[in-house]
Amino acid sequence: MIEIKTINKNEYDIWYSLWQDYLVFYKSSLTDNIAKNNWKRFHDPDQPLIALGAYFNGSLIGFVHYIFHKTNWDLNDTCYLQDLYVDLSIRGNGAGRSLIEAVFSDAKAKGSPAVYWLTEENNNNARKLYDKITGLSGFVHYNKSLI
């Protein structure tokens, strides 16, 4: 059975390993300093960043990171689901969907008008799940790197 809950502060090493797998999947790399800073922000109640974990038989097998932020389209903060990852060796057990549903539940409780997220166009496995949950927004995403 999958359990979704806040990732405990003492689980950094397990989360970090999953985070690295996630970055490899997206052919990205970030410094350890960024990972450590993310971890601190996840556990700082004054930060809008939230990290939940998916646990299978008590072991952390996946995570979701999400952010509440202001929007010009509503009085309440909207929610951006930024990162979602489940260990490749244990996918297909509902962990990904459970993580997404937990974000929906939190966002609804906080009065958010919507939850939105992005994925690569060719991430077919993720898109199969997302297409079961909602439809495409119809918007095209642009990104200009400034680094």
C-alpha positions in Angstrom: 0.0 0.0 0.0 1.2 3.5 -0.9 1.3 6.1 1.9 1.8 9.8 1.0 3.3 12.1 3.7 5.8 14.9 4.2 9.3 13.7 3.7 11.1 13.6 7.1 14.2 15.8 7.6 16.3 12.7 8.3 15.6 11.2 4.9 17.8 13.5 2.9 20.1 10.8 1.6 17.2 8.7 0.2 15.5 11.8 -1.3 18.8 12.9 -2.8 19.3 9.6 -4.5 15.8 9.8 -6.0 16.5 13.5 -6.9 19.6 12.5 -8.8 17.7 9.7 -10.7 15.1 12.4 -11.6 17.8 14.7 -12.9 19.4 11.9 -14.9 16.0 11.1 -16.5 15.7 14.7 -17.7 19.4 14.8 -18.7 20.1 17.5 -16.2 22.5 18.1 -13.4 22.5 20.6 -10.6 25.0 21.3 -7.8 24.8 19.7 -4.4 24.4 23.2 -3.1 21.1 23.5 -5.0 19.9 20.2 -3.6 20.8 21.2 0.0 19.1 24.6 -0.4 16.0 22.9 -1.8 16.0 20.5 1.2 16.2 23.4 3.7 13.4 25.2 1.9 11.2 22.1 1.9 11.4 22.1 5.7 11.0 25.8 6.3 7.4 26.7 7.0 8.0 30.3 5.8 8.8 29.0 2.3 6.1 28.2 -0.3 7.9 25.0 -1.5 6.5 21.6 -0.3 7.9 18.1 -0.7 5.8 15.0 -0.2 7.0 11.5 -0.4 5.4 8.2 -1.6 6.2 5.3 0.8 5.9 1.7 -0.1 6.3 -0.7 2.9 7.7 2.2 4.8 10.4 3.1 2.3 10.6 6.3 0.3 10.1 5.5 -3.4 9.1 8.8 -4.9 8.4 12.5 -4.4 6.5 15.5 -5.5 7.6 19.1 -5.1 5.1 21.9 -5.5 4.8 25.6 -5.0 2.0 28.0 -4.2 2.3 31.4 -5.8 0.4 34.6 -6.6 -1.5 34.8 -9.9 -3.2 37.7 -11.6 -6.2 35.5 -12.5 -7.5 34.8 -9.0 -7.4 36.2 -5.4 -6.0 32.9 -4.1 -2.5 31.4 -4.8 -2.3 28.9 -7.6 -0.3 25.7 -7.4 2.6 24.7 -9.6 3.5 21.0 -9.4 7.2 21.3 -10.3 8.7 17.9 -9.9 7.2 14.4 -9.8 9.3 11.2 -9.6 8.8 7.6 -8.7 11.6 5.0 -8.6 11.7 3.2 -12.0 11.9 -0.2 -10.3 8.6 0.2 -8.5 6.4 2.2 -11.0 2.9 1.1 -11.8 1.7 0.7 -8.2 -0.3 4.0 -8.1 2.4 6.1 -6.4 2.6 8.8 -9.1 -1.2 9.2 -9.2 -1.3 9.2 -5.4 1.3 12.0 -5.2 -0.6 14.1 -7.7 -3.9 13.5 -5.9 -2.2 14.6 -2.6 -1.2 17.9 -4.3 -4.8 18.4 -5.6 -6.1 17.8 -2.1 -3.7 20.3 -0.5 -4.3 22.9 -3.2 -8.1 22.6 -2.8 -7.8 22.9 1.0 -5.8 26.1 0.5 -8.3 27.5 -1.9 -6.2 27.3 -5.0 -8.1 27.7 -8.3 -5.9 25.2 -10.1 -2.9 23.0 -10.1 -0.7 23.1 -13.2 2.4 21.2 -14.4 4.7 20.6 -17.3 6.3 17.6 -18.8 8.5 16.9 -21.8 6.4 16.3 -25.0 8.0 12.9 -25.4 7.5 11.7 -21.8 4.9 9.2 -23.0 4.6 7.2 -19.8 3.9 10.3 -17.7 1.6 11.7 -20.3 -0.5 8.5 -20.2 -1.1 9.1 -16.5 -1.7 12.9 -16.9 -4.1 12.3 -19.8 -6.2 10.1 -17.4 -6.3 12.9 -14.9 -6.9 16.0 -17.1 -6.6 17.3 -20.6 -4.0 19.5 -22.2 -4.4 23.2 -21.4 -4.0 24.3 -25.0 -1.1 26.6 -24.1 2.4 26.4 -25.5 5.2 26.8 -23.0 8.2 29.0 -23.8 11.4 29.1 -21.8 14.4 31.5 -22.3 17.5 30.5 -20.4 19.3 33.4 -18.9 22.3 31.5 -17.6 
